[in-house]
Amino acid sequence: MLRFLNGIGFVVLLIVITQDYQIFAERMLQLFGVRRTYIEAPPGAAEDFFVAASDGEQISVRRWKAAARPSTHLRVAVLHHGNQGTMDGYRTIPQWLAGLGITSYVYDYRGYGRSSGAPSERGIYKDAEAVWAEAVRRDGASPDRALSFAHSLGGGPASYLAARYNFGALLLTGTYTTVPEQARTHPLFGWLASFVRTEFPSRQYVASLGPTCLIVLHGGKDNSMPRWMSDQLIAAYRGRGGAFFAADPDATHDSIVGSTPQLAGPLLGKCPGLRN
């Protein structure tokens, strides 16, 4: 009996240690580096508000309204920010999309910016779902006329949303195949990747796309996401909406976002289902 109880104690201790290692691993690998910054929306161009996720968390959202007649089939976009950012960092992309006649919804994951709660993979999926539901409610958004855009960490929820609803387009910049695979590339703490439980299987979501047009962008000086991850995302695509890749040889992991209008603009016109 004593041996049995000791065995249970060992199992409980192992579980506790494993959970602690998961937290430690994700912190060392800088997954979910929460920032609480907030800058007010540009008056007249955008508005800020909150939406409730299905579990009650309050998600901070910024809606940038279209500023021109639509030049593509797209009407609405949902933008997913990177790990070390918040929705405040997205201005170039919403303004570019506004000029194409596309209304953008940018949001802070739970635990970021002004959003309540603590980040988790399942929770961030709920956040993305809530923002999409708000786009449908406010703008009558239709999936086939919607764009899911992401940078870095945002690739997971962006791919999930596009695959779940068959969006018209998925635009990924400087992102990964899966979080554990990206974690293994860390120069110091890659050995902790086996303890990471956050998955965000972007490659799997991309492989399940049907009519969605896929565009993947990569920076030649990106030291965070290796080029082979972008290549694998393109290779995983089996859909019928077209898959396109473009690179900026001088762009870093962060600056690739600024190169998006020049790189992705022409490619959107090549997507068969996005032509007006």
N, C-alpha and C positions, 0 to 999 in steps of 0.2 A: 504493500500500500504506500509506503514511504517513497519507494522508487517511482511509483506511478505519479505521486504528487510532485516529486522532484522533476519528473519528465514534463508534467504540465507547466510547472514554473519555468522550465527551460524554454518551452515553446512560447509562453507569454513574453518572456524576456526577449526572445529572438524577434517576435513580432514588434515589440516596442523599439528595439534597436533598429530594425528594418525601416520602421516608419520614421524614426529620427534621421536615419541615413537618407531617406527620400527627401526630407525637408532640407537637410544639410546639402545634399547633392544639387537640388534645384536652386538653392541660394548661391552655392559656389559657381554654378553654371549660369547664374544670373537669369534664370527663368522667372518670369513674373516679377520683374524689378519695378515695384509700384511707385508711381509718381503722382503727387496730388496737386499739380499746378493747374491754374485756370486763368485764361485770358478771355475777356468778353468777346462775343461775336462782333464782327464788323457791322455797324449799323446799316440797315437797308439791304445788305447782301445776304445776311444769315440771321437765324433766330435760334435761341437755346431753350431747351425744355427737358423734362424727364418723362421716361416711359417706365412702366412696371414690367419686370420680367415675370415669368410664370410662377416663380417662387417668392415674389414680392420685393426683390431687390430693385432699387430705384436707379435707372440707367440714364446717365447724362447724354443728351443727343444734340447735335447741331445740324440744322437743315439749311443748306445753301440752295437758293432757288435758281432755276434756269434763267439765263439772261439773254437768250436769243432763240430764234426759231430752231427746232431740231434739225440737225444735219445728218443724223443717223436714225436707225430704227429705235435706238435706246431713248428712254425717257427718265429713268430713275437709276441711281447708283447707291450702293451701300459700301462705305469705306471702313476698313479695319486697320488700325494703326499697329506699329511695332511694339516690341517689348519695353523699350526705354522711353516711349513716347506717350502722348495723349492726343485727344482730338484737336487740341490747340496747334499741334504741329502740322496739321493738314490745312493748307491754304492754297498752295499752288494747284493741287489736283482738283479741288472743288471749283476753283475759279476757271480752270481749263475746261472742266466738264460743263460749267454754266454757260460758257461760250459756245458749246456744242448743243445747247438746248436741253441739258440733262440736269435734273434736280438731284442733289447729293445729300445723303444722310451719313454723318460722321458721328461716332459714339465712343465713349470711354468704357472699356471693360469694367466689370465690377471690381472695385478696389483701386481703380485708376481715376484721375481727375476728380470730379465731384460724385461719381457713382458710388453707391453704397456697397457693402459686402467685401468679400475677399476673393481673389481670382482663383479659378479652377477650370479645367477643360470643360467639364459638363456645364458649369455655370456660364462660361463665355458663349457656349452654344445657345443657351437660353437668352443671353443678351442679344445675340445676333438675330434670333427668332423674333424677339420683341421689337427690335428696330425695323425689321422687314414688315412685321404686322402693322406698324405705325405708318410706314411708307404706303402700304396698301390702303389704309384707312384715310390718310390725308390726300394722297395723290392718285388713288386708284391704280397703284402700280401693278403691272402684269409681269410675271416672271420672264416671258420671252422678250420683254422690252427693258430688262433690268441688267445692270452691270454690278458684279462683285469685285471690288478692288482691294488689294492688300499689299502691305510691305512687311517683310520679315515675319515676326510671330503671327501677324494677321493672316498669313497664308492658310493656317488651319481653319479658323472659322469662316474665312472667305470661300474656301473650297467646299466646306461642308454646306454652306448656304446655297452655293451655285448648284451643287449636285442634288441637294434635297428638292429644290424647286425648279430645276431645269432653266436656270437663268440664260439670258441671251449671250452673255459674255462673262468670262472670268479673267481678270488681269492681275498677274502676280509679279511682284518686284522683289528681288533679293530674298527669296524665301527658301524653304526646306522641303525635303521629302517626308520626313517624320522628325519629331523633336528629339527622340533618343539618338537617331543617326546624326543629327546636327550636333548634339551634345558630345558625341564621341570625337568630334573634330576639335574640341577645346584643347589648346596646347598644354594646359596645366591640370585641368580637372576632368579630362575626357574619361578617365578610368572610373568616374562616378556615374557614368551614363546608365549602367545596368540598374541603378537604384531609382532612376527617373520613371515615374508612373504617368507623367503627362505625355500623351501620344500625338495628338493632332495629325492623323495619318493623311496628309495632303495628297500623296501619291495615290493612295487608295481612292480618295474622292475624285481625283482627276480621271482615274481609270474608269470610273462609273459614269462620267459625263456622257450625255447623248447629243442633244442639239446645241449645246453650249460651245461658243467659240472660245478657245484658250489662247491667251497671249502671255508669254513669260519673258521678263526682262532681267538682265544680269549686268552687274558692274565689273569691268575688268580688273579693278583694284579692290574688290570686295574681299576683305580678310575675315569675314564672319561666316559667309555662306559659300562653300566651294562651287565652282562652275558645274561639276558633275551632278549636283542636285537639280539645277535647272534643266540639264540635259535629260535627267531621268523623268522629270515631270512631263516634258514634251514626249518622251518615248512611251510613257504610260498611257497617253491619250488614245482612246479608241472611238471617240465620238464622230459625229458627222458635221460639226459646225466649223471645223478647221482649227489647226493648231499652228501658232507662229512664235518664233523666238527672235529676240533682238538684243544686242549688247552694246554698251557704251564702254569702250576700252579705258577711258579715263575716270569712270564713275566709281565711287566707293560704295560701301554697303548702304550708307544713308543718302548720298547724293544721287543715287539711281532714281530716287523718287522725283527729283527735279528734272531728270532727263525723260521722264515718262511722256509728256506731251509730244516731244519730237520723235520719240521711238515708237510709241503706241498709236499715235494719231493716224499715220498712214495704214497701219495694220488693221485698225478697226474697219476701215473701208474695204478690206479684203475678206472680211468675214461674210460668207454667203447670206446668212440670215439677218444681217444688220444693215443692209442697204435699203435706203428709203425707196 
